[in-house]
Amino acid sequence: MTDRNGQPPQQPSPRTLAVQAAAQAADAHQTAPDTYTLHTLQSAVQTAQNLGASLADIRAARTAAQ
């Protein structure tokens, strides 16, 4: 599939996807705090930070999703 200029649609960057995943994991842990959701949250945040995101980026993504 292409846009009107013949270019493929832009995909979200890996950093953006990681920030969204971390925000979703934070929401899941807030809803049902247990060791599984905590581990998932820690892993998602670490991945996002490894890709250059900050905690403020994740916080902003959580706020935007609400």
Distance bins in CASP14 RR format, pairs under 12 A and 6 or more apart:
PFRMAT RR
TARGET T0000
AUTHOR 0000-0000-0000
RMODE 2
METHOD distances of the structure
MODEL  1
1 7 0 0 0 0 0 1 0 0 0 0 0
1 8 1 0 0 1 0 0 0 0 0 0 0
1 9 1 0 0 1 0 0 0 0 0 0 0
1 10 0 0 0 0 0 1 0 0 0 0 0
1 11 0 0 0 0 0 1 0 0 0 0 0
2 8 1 0 1 0 0 0 0 0 0 0 0
2 9 1 0 0 1 0 0 0 0 0 0 0
2 10 0 0 0 0 0 1 0 0 0 0 0
3 9 1 0 0 1 0 0 0 0 0 0 0
3 10 0 0 0 0 1 0 0 0 0 0 0
10 16 0 0 0 0 0 1 0 0 0 0 0
11 17 0 0 0 0 1 0 0 0 0 0 0
12 18 0 0 0 0 1 0 0 0 0 0 0
12 19 0 0 0 0 1 0 0 0 0 0 0
12 20 1 0 0 1 0 0 0 0 0 0 0
12 21 0 0 0 0 0 1 0 0 0 0 0
12 51 0 0 0 0 0 1 0 0 0 0 0
12 61 0 0 0 0 0 1 0 0 0 0 0
13 19 0 0 0 0 1 0 0 0 0 0 0
13 20 0 0 0 0 0 1 0 0 0 0 0
13 48 0 0 0 0 0 1 0 0 0 0 0
13 51 0 0 0 0 1 0 0 0 0 0 0
13 52 0 0 0 0 0 1 0 0 0 0 0
13 53 0 0 0 0 0 1 0 0 0 0 0
13 57 0 0 0 0 0 1 0 0 0 0 0
14 20 0 0 0 0 0 1 0 0 0 0 0
14 21 0 0 0 0 0 1 0 0 0 0 0
14 47 0 0 0 0 1 0 0 0 0 0 0
14 48 0 0 0 0 1 0 0 0 0 0 0
14 50 0 0 0 0 1 0 0 0 0 0 0
14 51 1 0 1 0 0 0 0 0 0 0 0
14 52 0 0 0 0 1 0 0 0 0 0 0
14 53 0 0 0 0 0 1 0 0 0 0 0
15 21 0 0 0 0 0 1 0 0 0 0 0
15 22 0 0 0 0 0 1 0 0 0 0 0
15 47 0 0 0 0 1 0 0 0 0 0 0
15 48 1 0 0 1 0 0 0 0 0 0 0
15 49 0 0 0 0 1 0 0 0 0 0 0
15 50 0 0 0 0 1 0 0 0 0 0 0
15 51 1 0 1 0 0 0 0 0 0 0 0
15 52 1 0 1 0 0 0 0 0 0 0 0
15 53 1 0 1 0 0 0 0 0 0 0 0
15 54 0 0 0 0 0 1 0 0 0 0 0
15 57 0 0 0 0 1 0 0 0 0 0 0
15 58 0 0 0 0 0 1 0 0 0 0 0
15 61 0 0 0 0 0 1 0 0 0 0 0
16 22 0 0 0 0 0 1 0 0 0 0 0
16 23 0 0 0 0 0 1 0 0 0 0 0
16 48 0 0 0 0 1 0 0 0 0 0 0
16 51 0 0 0 0 1 0 0 0 0 0 0
16 52 0 0 0 0 0 1 0 0 0 0 0
16 53 0 0 0 0 1 0 0 0 0 0 0
16 57 0 0 0 0 1 0 0 0 0 0 0
16 58 0 0 0 0 0 1 0 0 0 0 0
16 60 0 0 0 0 0 1 0 0 0 0 0
16 61 0 0 0 0 1 0 0 0 0 0 0
16 64 0 0 0 0 0 1 0 0 0 0 0
17 23 0 0 0 0 0 1 0 0 0 0 0
17 24 0 0 0 0 0 1 0 0 0 0 0
17 44 0 0 0 0 0 1 0 0 0 0 0
17 47 0 0 0 0 1 0 0 0 0 0 0
17 48 0 0 0 0 1 0 0 0 0 0 0
17 51 0 0 0 0 1 0 0 0 0 0 0
17 53 0 0 0 0 0 1 0 0 0 0 0
17 61 0 0 0 0 0 1 0 0 0 0 0
18 24 0 0 0 0 0 1 0 0 0 0 0
18 25 0 0 0 0 0 1 0 0 0 0 0
18 43 0 0 0 0 0 1 0 0 0 0 0
18 44 1 0 0 1 0 0 0 0 0 0 0
18 45 0 0 0 0 1 0 0 0 0 0 0
18 46 0 0 0 0 1 0 0 0 0 0 0
18 47 1 0 1 0 0 0 0 0 0 0 0
18 48 1 1 0 0 0 0 0 0 0 0 0
18 49 0 0 0 0 1 0 0 0 0 0 0
18 50 0 0 0 0 1 0 0 0 0 0 0
18 51 1 0 1 0 0 0 0 0 0 0 0
18 52 0 0 0 0 1 0 0 0 0 0 0
18 53 1 0 0 1 0 0 0 0 0 0 0
18 54 0 0 0 0 0 1 0 0 0 0 0
18 57 0 0 0 0 1 0 0 0 0 0 0
18 58 0 0 0 0 1 0 0 0 0 0 0
18 61 0 0 0 0 1 0 0 0 0 0 0
19 25 0 0 0 0 0 1 0 0 0 0 0
19 26 0 0 0 0 0 1 0 0 0 0 0
19 44 0 0 0 0 1 0 0 0 0 0 0
19 45 0 0 0 0 1 0 0 0 0 0 0
19 47 0 0 0 0 1 0 0 0 0 0 0
19 48 1 0 1 0 0 0 0 0 0 0 0
19 49 0 0 0 0 1 0 0 0 0 0 0
19 50 0 0 0 0 0 1 0 0 0 0 0
19 51 0 0 0 0 1 0 0 0 0 0 0
19 52 0 0 0 0 1 0 0 0 0 0 0
19 53 1 0 1 0 0 0 0 0 0 0 0
19 54 0 0 0 0 1 0 0 0 0 0 0
19 55 0 0 0 0 0 1 0 0 0 0 0
19 56 0 0 0 0 0 1 0 0 0 0 0
19 57 1 0 1 0 0 0 0 0 0 0 0
19 58 1 0 1 0 0 0 0 0 0 0 0
19 59 0 0 0 0 1 0 0 0 0 0 0
19 60 0 0 0 0 1 0 0 0 0 0 0
19 61 1 0 1 0 0 0 0 0 0 0 0
19 62 0 0 0 0 1 0 0 0 0 0 0
19 63 0 0 0 0 0 1 0 0 0 0 0
19 64 0 0 0 0 0 1 0 0 0 0 0
19 65 0 0 0 0 0 1 0 0 0 0 0
20 26 0 0 0 0 0 1 0 0 0 0 0
20 27 0 0 0 0 0 1 0 0 0 0 0
20 44 0 0 0 0 1 0 0 0 0 0 0
20 47 0 0 0 0 0 1 0 0 0 0 0
20 48 0 0 0 0 1 0 0 0 0 0 0
20 51 0 0 0 0 0 1 0 0 0 0 0
20 53 0 0 0 0 0 1 0 0 0 0 0
20 57 0 0 0 0 0 1 0 0 0 0 0
20 58 0 0 0 0 1 0 0 0 0 0 0
20 60 0 0 0 0 0 1 0 0 0 0 0
20 61 1 0 1 0 0 0 0 0 0 0 0
20 62 0 0 0 0 1 0 0 0 0 0 0
20 64 0 0 0 0 1 0 0 0 0 0 0
20 65 0 0 0 0 1 0 0 0 0 0 0
21 27 0 0 0 0 0 1 0 0 0 0 0
21 28 0 0 0 0 0 1 0 0 0 0 0
21 40 0 0 0 0 1 0 0 0 0 0 0
21 41 0 0 0 0 1 0 0 0 0 0 0
21 43 0 0 0 0 1 0 0 0 0 0 0
21 44 1 0 1 0 0 0 0 0 0 0 0
21 45 0 0 0 0 1 0 0 0 0 0 0
21 46 0 0 0 0 0 1 0 0 0 0 0
21 47 1 0 0 1 0 0 0 0 0 0 0
21 48 1 0 0 1 0 0 0 0 0 0 0
21 51 0 0 0 0 0 1 0 0 0 0 0
21 53 0 0 0 0 0 1 0 0 0 0 0
21 58 0 0 0 0 1 0 0 0 0 0 0
21 61 0 0 0 0 1 0 0 0 0 0 0
21 62 0 0 0 0 0 1 0 0 0 0 0
21 65 0 0 0 0 0 1 0 0 0 0 0
22 28 0 0 0 0 0 1 0 0 0 0 0
22 29 0 0 0 0 0 1 0 0 0 0 0
22 40 0 0 0 0 1 0 0 0 0 0 0
22 41 1 0 0 1 0 0 0 0 0 0 0
22 42 0 0 0 0 1 0 0 0 0 0 0
22 43 0 0 0 0 1 0 0 0 0 0 0
22 44 1 0 1 0 0 0 0 0 0 0 0
22 45 1 0 1 0 0 0 0 0 0 0 0
22 46 0 0 0 0 1 0 0 0 0 0 0
22 47 1 0 0 1 0 0 0 0 0 0 0
22 48 1 0 1 0 0 0 0 0 0 0 0
22 49 0 0 0 0 1 0 0 0 0 0 0
22 50 0 0 0 0 0 1 0 0 0 0 0
22 51 0 0 0 0 0 1 0 0 0 0 0
22 52 0 0 0 0 0 1 0 0 0 0 0
22 53 1 0 0 1 0 0 0 0 0 0 0
22 54 0 0 0 0 0 1 0 0 0 0 0
22 55 0 0 0 0 1 0 0 0 0 0 0
22 56 0 0 0 0 0 1 0 0 0 0 0
22 57 0 0 0 0 1 0 0 0 0 0 0
22 58 1 0 1 0 0 0 0 0 0 0 0
22 59 0 0 0 0 1 0 0 0 0 0 0
22 60 0 0 0 0 0 1 0 0 0 0 0
22 61 1 0 0 1 0 0 0 0 0 0 0
22 62 0 0 0 0 1 0 0 0 0 0 0
22 65 0 0 0 0 0 1 0 0 0 0 0
23 29 0 0 0 0 0 1 0 0 0 0 0
23 30 0 0 0 0 0 1 0 0 0 0 0
23 41 0 0 0 0 1 0 0 0 0 0 0
23 44 0 0 0 0 1 0 0 0 0 0 0
23 45 0 0 0 0 1 0 0 0 0 0 0
23 48 0 0 0 0 1 0 0 0 0 0 0
23 53 0 0 0 0 0 1 0 0 0 0 0
23 55 0 0 0 0 0 1 0 0 0 0 0
23 56 0 0 0 0 0 1 0 0 0 0 0
23 57 0 0 0 0 1 0 0 0 0 0 0
23 58 1 0 1 0 0 0 0 0 0 0 0
23 59 0 0 0 0 1 0 0 0 0 0 0
23 60 0 0 0 0 1 0 0 0 0 0 0
23 61 1 1 0 0 0 0 0 0 0 0 0
23 62 1 0 1 0 0 0 0 0 0 0 0
23 63 0 0 0 0 1 0 0 0 0 0 0
23 64 0 0 0 0 1 0 0 0 0 0 0
23 65 1 0 0 1 0 0 0 0 0 0 0
23 66 0 0 0 0 1 0 0 0 0 0 0
24 30 0 0 0 0 0 1 0 0 0 0 0
24 31 0 0 0 0 0 1 0 0 0 0 0
24 37 0 0 0 0 0 1 0 0 0 0 0
24 40 0 0 0 0 1 0 0 0 0 0 0
24 41 0 0 0 0 1 0 0 0 0 0 0
24 44 1 0 0 1 0 0 0 0 0 0 0
24 45 0 0 0 0 0 1 0 0 0 0 0
24 48 0 0 0 0 0 1 0 0 0 0 0
24 58 0 0 0 0 0 1 0 0 0 0 0
24 61 0 0 0 0 1 0 0 0 0 0 0
24 62 0 0 0 0 1 0 0 0 0 0 0
24 65 1 0 0 1 0 0 0 0 0 0 0
24 66 0 0 0 0 0 1 0 0 0 0 0
25 31 0 0 0 0 0 1 0 0 0 0 0
25 32 0 0 0 0 0 1 0 0 0 0 0
25 33 0 0 0 0 0 1 0 0 0 0 0
25 36 0 0 0 0 0 1 0 0 0 0 0
25 37 1 0 0 1 0 0 0 0 0 0 0
25 38 0 0 0 0 1 0 0 0 0 0 0
25 39 0 0 0 0 1 0 0 0 0 0 0
25 40 1 0 1 0 0 0 0 0 0 0 0
25 41 1 0 1 0 0 0 0 0 0 0 0
25 42 0 0 0 0 1 0 0 0 0 0 0
25 43 1 0 0 1 0 0 0 0 0 0 0
25 44 1 0 1 0 0 0 0 0 0 0 0
25 45 1 0 0 1 0 0 0 0 0 0 0
25 46 0 0 0 0 0 1 0 0 0 0 0
25 47 0 0 0 0 1 0 0 0 0 0 0
25 48 0 0 0 0 1 0 0 0 0 0 0
25 58 0 0 0 0 1 0 0 0 0 0 0
25 61 0 0 0 0 0 1 0 0 0 0 0
25 62 0 0 0 0 0 1 0 0 0 0 0
25 65 0 0 0 0 0 1 0 0 0 0 0
26 32 0 0 0 0 0 1 0 0 0 0 0
26 33 0 0 0 0 0 1 0 0 0 0 0
26 37 0 0 0 0 1 0 0 0 0 0 0
26 38 0 0 0 0 0 1 0 0 0 0 0
26 40 0 0 0 0 1 0 0 0 0 0 0
26 41 1 0 1 0 0 0 0 0 0 0 0
26 42 0 0 0 0 0 1 0 0 0 0 0
26 43 0 0 0 0 0 1 0 0 0 0 0
26 44 0 0 0 0 1 0 0 0 0 0 0
26 45 1 0 0 1 0 0 0 0 0 0 0
26 48 0 0 0 0 0 1 0 0 0 0 0
26 55 0 0 0 0 0 1 0 0 0 0 0
26 57 0 0 0 0 0 1 0 0 0 0 0
26 58 1 0 0 1 0 0 0 0 0 0 0
26 59 0 0 0 0 1 0 0 0 0 0 0
26 60 0 0 0 0 0 1 0 0 0 0 0
26 61 0 0 0 0 1 0 0 0 0 0 0
26 62 1 0 1 0 0 0 0 0 0 0 0
26 63 0 0 0 0 0 1 0 0 0 0 0
26 65 0 0 0 0 1 0 0 0 0 0 0
26 66 0 0 0 0 0 1 0 0 0 0 0
27 33 0 0 0 0 0 1 0 0 0 0 0
27 37 0 0 0 0 1 0 0 0 0 0 0
27 40 0 0 0 0 0 1 0 0 0 0 0
27 41 0 0 0 0 1 0 0 0 0 0 0
27 44 0 0 0 0 0 1 0 0 0 0 0
27 58 0 0 0 0 0 1 0 0 0 0 0
27 59 0 0 0 0 0 1 0 0 0 0 0
27 61 0 0 0 0 1 0 0 0 0 0 0
27 62 1 0 0 1 0 0 0 0 0 0 0
27 63 0 0 0 0 0 1 0 0 0 0 0
27 64 0 0 0 0 0 1 0 0 0 0 0
27 65 1 0 0 1 0 0 0 0 0 0 0
27 66 0 0 0 0 1 0 0 0 0 0 0
28 34 0 0 0 0 1 0 0 0 0 0 0
28 36 0 0 0 0 1 0 0 0 0 0 0
28 37 1 0 1 0 0 0 0 0 0 0 0
28 38 0 0 0 0 1 0 0 0 0 0 0
28 39 0 0 0 0 0 1 0 0 0 0 0
28 40 1 0 0 1 0 0 0 0 0 0 0
28 41 1 0 0 1 0 0 0 0 0 0 0
28 44 0 0 0 0 1 0 0 0 0 0 0
28 62 0 0 0 0 0 1 0 0 0 0 0
29 35 0 0 0 0 0 1 0 0 0 0 0
29 36 0 0 0 0 1 0 0 0 0 0 0
29 37 1 1 0 0 0 0 0 0 0 0 0
29 38 1 0 1 0 0 0 0 0 0 0 0
29 39 0 0 0 0 1 0 0 0 0 0 0
29 40 1 0 0 1 0 0 0 0 0 0 0
29 41 1 0 1 0 0 0 0 0 0 0 0
29 42 0 0 0 0 1 0 0 0 0 0 0
29 43 0 0 0 0 0 1 0 0 0 0 0
29 44 0 0 0 0 1 0 0 0 0 0 0
29 45 0 0 0 0 0 1 0 0 0 0 0
29 62 0 0 0 0 0 1 0 0 0 0 0
30 37 0 0 0 0 1 0 0 0 0 0 0
30 38 0 0 0 0 0 1 0 0 0 0 0
30 41 0 0 0 0 1 0 0 0 0 0 0
30 62 0 0 0 0 1 0 0 0 0 0 0
30 66 0 0 0 0 0 1 0 0 0 0 0
31 37 0 0 0 0 1 0 0 0 0 0 0
31 41 0 0 0 0 0 1 0 0 0 0 0
32 38 0 0 0 0 0 1 0 0 0 0 0
32 40 0 0 0 0 0 1 0 0 0 0 0
32 41 0 0 0 0 0 1 0 0 0 0 0
33 39 0 0 0 0 0 1 0 0 0 0 0
33 40 0 0 0 0 0 1 0 0 0 0 0
33 41 0 0 0 0 1 0 0 0 0 0 0
34 40 0 0 0 0 1 0 0 0 0 0 0
34 41 0 0 0 0 0 1 0 0 0 0 0
35 41 0 0 0 0 0 1 0 0 0 0 0
35 42 0 0 0 0 0 1 0 0 0 0 0
36 42 0 0 0 0 0 1 0 0 0 0 0
36 43 0 0 0 0 0 1 0 0 0 0 0
37 43 0 0 0 0 0 1 0 0 0 0 0
37 44 0 0 0 0 0 1 0 0 0 0 0
38 44 0 0 0 0 0 1 0 0 0 0 0
38 45 0 0 0 0 0 1 0 0 0 0 0
39 45 0 0 0 0 0 1 0 0 0 0 0
39 46 0 0 0 0 0 1 0 0 0 0 0
40 46 0 0 0 0 0 1 0 0 0 0 0
40 47 0 0 0 0 0 1 0 0 0 0 0
41 47 0 0 0 0 0 1 0 0 0 0 0
41 48 0 0 0 0 0 1 0 0 0 0 0
41 55 0 0 0 0 0 1 0 0 0 0 0
41 58 0 0 0 0 1 0 0 0 0 0 0
41 62 0 0 0 0 0 1 0 0 0 0 0
42 48 0 0 0 0 0 1 0 0 0 0 0
42 49 0 0 0 0 0 1 0 0 0 0 0
43 49 0 0 0 0 0 1 0 0 0 0 0
43 50 0 0 0 0 0 1 0 0 0 0 0
44 50 0 0 0 0 0 1 0 0 0 0 0
44 51 0 0 0 0 0 1 0 0 0 0 0
44 53 0 0 0 0 0 1 0 0 0 0 0
44 58 0 0 0 0 1 0 0 0 0 0 0
44 61 0 0 0 0 0 1 0 0 0 0 0
44 62 0 0 0 0 0 1 0 0 0 0 0
45 51 0 0 0 0 0 1 0 0 0 0 0
45 52 0 0 0 0 0 1 0 0 0 0 0
45 53 0 0 0 0 1 0 0 0 0 0 0
45 54 0 0 0 0 0 1 0 0 0 0 0
45 55 1 0 0 1 0 0 0 0 0 0 0
45 57 0 0 0 0 0 1 0 0 0 0 0
45 58 1 0 0 1 0 0 0 0 0 0 0
45 59 0 0 0 0 0 1 0 0 0 0 0
45 61 0 0 0 0 0 1 0 0 0 0 0
45 62 0 0 0 0 0 1 0 0 0 0 0
46 52 0 0 0 0 0 1 0 0 0 0 0
46 53 0 0 0 0 0 1 0 0 0 0 0
46 55 0 0 0 0 0 1 0 0 0 0 0
46 58 0 0 0 0 0 1 0 0 0 0 0
47 53 0 0 0 0 1 0 0 0 0 0 0
47 58 0 0 0 0 0 1 0 0 0 0 0
48 54 0 0 0 0 1 0 0 0 0 0 0
48 55 0 0 0 0 1 0 0 0 0 0 0
48 56 0 0 0 0 0 1 0 0 0 0 0
48 57 1 0 0 1 0 0 0 0 0 0 0
48 58 1 0 0 1 0 0 0 0 0 0 0
48 59 0 0 0 0 0 1 0 0 0 0 0
48 60 0 0 0 0 0 1 0 0 0 0 0
48 61 0 0 0 0 1 0 0 0 0 0 0
48 62 0 0 0 0 0 1 0 0 0 0 0
49 55 1 0 0 1 0 0 0 0 0 0 0
49 56 0 0 0 0 0 1 0 0 0 0 0
49 57 0 0 0 0 1 0 0 0 0 0 0
49 58 0 0 0 0 1 0 0 0 0 0 0
51 57 0 0 0 0 0 1 0 0 0 0 0
51 58 0 0 0 0 0 1 0 0 0 0 0
52 58 0 0 0 0 0 1 0 0 0 0 0
53 59 0 0 0 0 0 1 0 0 0 0 0
53 60 0 0 0 0 1 0 0 0 0 0 0
53 61 0 0 0 0 1 0 0 0 0 0 0
54 60 0 0 0 0 1 0 0 0 0 0 0
54 61 0 0 0 0 0 1 0 0 0 0 0
55 61 0 0 0 0 0 1 0 0 0 0 0
55 62 0 0 0 0 0 1 0 0 0 0 0
56 62 0 0 0 0 0 1 0 0 0 0 0
56 63 0 0 0 0 0 1 0 0 0 0 0
57 63 0 0 0 0 0 1 0 0 0 0 0
57 64 0 0 0 0 0 1 0 0 0 0 0
58 64 0 0 0 0 0 1 0 0 0 0 0
58 65 0 0 0 0 0 1 0 0 0 0 0
59 65 0 0 0 0 0 1 0 0 0 0 0
59 66 0 0 0 0 0 1 0 0 0 0 0
60 66 0 0 0 0 0 1 0 0 0 0 0
END
